Each structure stands twice: as C-alpha cells, then as structure tokens.
Amino acid sequence: MNLRVLLAFLFLALDCILGHTNSQYRIVNGRPSTIAESPYMVSLQHITNTKECFCGGALITDERVVTAAHCVKKYEKISVIVVAGLTHLTEPGQRRAIEFAIYPENFDKPIKNMDVGVIKVCEPFVMGSFVKTIPLCESKLKPGTKMQINGWGVTDVKTMESQANTLQTAEVEIVNTRLCAARYWLMRGQSLPKTNICAGGGATDACNGDSGGPGVVNGQLCAIISWGVKCGSRYPGVYTNVNNAEVRDFINKT
C-alpha cells in the first residue's frame, strides 16, 4: 500500500478511536494578550471599518510587513491600512497607508503554495515599547517545537462571527509534515506544497481573521498563518514556512 494512503488511513482510524468532539466548546485563539508581548504584530484593516481585522502581519523593518499572499491579493491597497502598536482594535495605534503590496507570481490560491506577501507602508512606523521588528527564522522547525501564534480572528467557532477585539495569543506544536500532508490528501485529494508546514491539530488553533499573522519560535518569525479546516479541529493548521528557501528568498528580495 502507498505510504501516503497508509498514513491517511491511520489518521482516520485514530479519529474513530478518539471519537468526535463538538468544536464549539474548544479554545480557538488561546488567551487574551497585550501588544507589549508581541510588539511586532500588526493588523490589516479596511479604511471603512477600522474596528475589524481581516488579516494579521509581522513587522520585519520599520516600513515592511510580512503577511500572507491571500491577504494582499484580494484587496486594493488604497482600501487597506496597516495598524501597529494596538492591543484592542478600538485603539488608534499607529496607522499607515500602503505604498505597495507584493506576492509571488507563483502563488497558487487553491493549494496556498507560496502564501507569502510583503507590504511596504508609505511612512515608517515609530519604534518603541509597543512597536518593534522581529527577525526572520533561524530555528529548526521539527515536530514538537512550540510555536506562538497571535491574532484578532474569530474566537467563536459555532457562529464564526465573533471576532476578538483584544489581541489573542496561543501556543501550538509543529507536527510531522508528512503525516499532516497525508491527512489532508485523504480529505482534499491533493498534496501540501513544500512551502507549507503544519502545527496544532486540537483545541488551540488559528481561525478566520488570523491569516497572515506570525508563527514565532525563539523570538523569530518562522511561519505565516495560511489556512486550515474547521478551526480548533483535529486537522492541523497549515502555515507558510519562512525557512523554505523560496519563501525566504522572496521576502529578502522584496
């Protein structure tokens, strides 16, 4: 039997043994946090609705933000602002218009290959206690590695409508990429791109509105929240791997 098929059936068998839990009772985005804990975190907001964050991002310089490609492809730059230095979405923070937003030509939306984007703001952010940059990943991402995720995304998976006003943080574990790929192959009939890694696969998870946000290991930007199935389910979340050579090259050259 093909190894991928075998691994997928093993996952399916495990689901049957463990049973199914109603995800509405799970903690999706962890605990409330403050921007002082993650001063590199930014919120992407529509100019017409600054009380809602549709994606996150991470400051890598005082004027450049790393986020997900699907966060910048969908919207015109003139309709979006980048906000840094806020814990609550109702706070003003430091707001910046966008000079340009770029994503790779080979970004494949259906399978989220190369789901990475870089935004340059029109005016540099002022660095301080609540606004700082984060270095790119130098850590090895092996299964079991703890990774911090942040965002203002959905916290109520029952309605999928309740977005957090307060920045949330959670810790997830990197999982074996081959096992994760096998599981998604069984469900979707397609493989995960080499630019992806997986983390979580339980109660703690990212959700709608958290896309583009950082996955942080040892104080370094190691992953970008990309996509997943059923927030807070047994399906691991899928992230763009900043250690991937193609992803890193895109970020460095932009």
N, C-alpha and C positions, 0 to 999 in steps of 0.2 A: 504494500500500500504506500502511496506517495506520502512523504513525511509531513507535508503541509496538511493533507487531508487527515492523517492520523492525529496530529496535534489539534486540529479543529474539532474532531470527534471527542477527543479527551476533554476539551473545554466544555463541549455540550454535555458530556456525561457529568462533569463537575457541577454544572448548573442544575442538573436534575437531582443530584445528591443533596445540594445545598438548599434547593427549593427557591421560590421567588419571593422577594420582599417588596412590599409596596414602597416605592422610592419617595413618596411624598413625606415620609417620616424621617428622611435622611438629612444630615447636614450637608448642604451642597457647597457653599463657599466658605466654610470654616467659621472663624471668629472675627468680630469687629477689630479693626486695626487703626493706626494713625499714619499719616504721611511721613512722620518722623521715622517710622520703622522701615519705610520703603520710599525714600525721597526721590528716587529715580522714576517713580511711577507717574504716568500722565494719563489723562482722559481725553478721548476724541469725542467731540460733541458737535451737534448741528447748531449753527448760529441761531436758528429759530427755536431751539429747545435746549437750553443750556442746563437744564435740570436732569438730563438723561445722558448717560454714557453709552454709546453704541459699540465702542471698542476701547481697548487699552493700548499702552505702548510703554517703552522704556527709553529714557534719555541716555544716549551714549556720548554726546558732546553737548555743549550749551545751546546748540541750534539744530541737532539732529536726533530723530526719534526712530527706533526700530519697532515695527509693528507687523501685522500680518498683511499679506498681499490682498486678501479678500476684503480687508478693512478699507483700503485706499482705492481699490479698483471701482467700487460701486458708486462712489460719491465724487462730485466735482469739488476741487479744492476750495473754491470760493464759498462753499456752503458749510465748511467744516472749520472748527478751531481746535487748537491743542491747548489743554489746560494743565499746568503743573502746580505743585505746592498745595493741594487741597486734600483734606480728609473726607469732607462731606461735599456732595455735588452742589449744594446750595451756597457754598463758599465761592468767592470770586477767584481766588488763586491768581496765577499769572497766565493770562490768556494771550495766545499768539495766532495770527493768521498764518496760512501755509504758503510758502514760496513755491515749493514743488513737492510732489509725492510720486515715488517711483517704485515699480515692482518688476520682477524679472519677465522677460519676453516669454520664457518657457513656463511661466506659472500656469498650472493646469487646475482650473477651479473644481471640476468634478472629483478629482482624487487629491487635491490640495498639494500637488508637487510644487516645491519652491514657494511655499506660502510665507513669503517674507517681503516686507516693504520698508522703505526708508522715507521719512518725511523731513524736509528742511523748513524750518519756520522763518518768517520774514525778519524777525528780530530775536537775538539771543535771549535765552532765559537768564535771569539774575540768580546766580548760585547762592545758596545759603543753607540753613539748617533743614529746610523743608524742600529744597530743590538741589539735587546732586546728580551726577552722572554715575553710570555703572559700567565696569569694564566687561569686555566680551570674554566668553568662557575659555578657561584653560584647564578646567577639571575634567576628569574622565567620567563619563556617564554610564555606569554599569548598573545592572539590576540591583535593586535595594538601596540605591543612592537616594537620599532625601532631597526633595526639591520644593522650594517655596513658590506659591502662586498667589497673585493678587488681582483684585478687580472689583468693579461695581456692578457686576452682572446679576442675573436672575438668582434669587435665593429660594423661591417657592416653585418647586418642580411640578406641583399639582396644577397650578394655573399658568405657569410660565409667563406671568405678567408682573410679578413683584420684584422690581429691580432695587438693589441696595442703594440707599442714599449715602451710607457710610462705607468707606473702603473696607473690603474684606480680605482676609489672608488665610491660607491653609497650607498644609504640608502633604505632599503626595510622594509616593515612591516610584522611581523608574522601574519599569517592568521589562522583561525579556522581549526584544523587538520581534523575534521570530514567532514567539507564542502569540503576541498581540496581533501580528500580521495574519497568522493562521485563523485566529478568531474572526477577524474582520473579513477574511476571504470567505469563510463559511457563510457569513451573513450577507455580504455585498457582492461576492463573486469576483473580487478584484484585490490585487496586492497593494500593500502600502508602499509608497515611494521610498527611496533610500534617504530622502531628506527628512523623513519622519522618525520620531521616537515616541514611545508610549509611557504613560505614567498613571497611577491610580488604578481604578477598577474596583471601586467600592463607594462608600458613603460620601467621602470627601472628593470634590470634583469641581472643575470649572463649568460654566454654563453660558447661556446666551448673554452677550454683552461683555464677556470676559475676553473674547478673541483679541489677539494682538498683544495681550498682556505678557509680562515676563515670567519665565520659569527660572528661578535663581538657585544656584548651587555655590556655596562658599563665597557669597557676595558677588557672584559673576553672572552675567546674562548667558544662560546655557540653552534656553529653549523659548519658543514663542507659542502661546496658546493658539491652536489652529481649529480643531473640530473634535467631535465625538458623537456618540449616540446615547440618548436617554441620560441626561445629566444625573450623576450620582448612581449610576447603574453598575453592573459588573463588567461592562465594557470599558476598558481603559480610555482615558483621554488621549488624543493624538496631538503631538506638538511638532513644530519645526525645530530641527536640531541645529543649533548655532555652531556646533563643532563640525558639521558637514562641510567639506572643503568648498563646495559650490555655493552654499549659503553664505559662508564666511567671506568668500571672495566677493560676492555681490555686495555685502554690507560694507566691506573695506573700500570698494571702488566707487561707492555712491557718495 
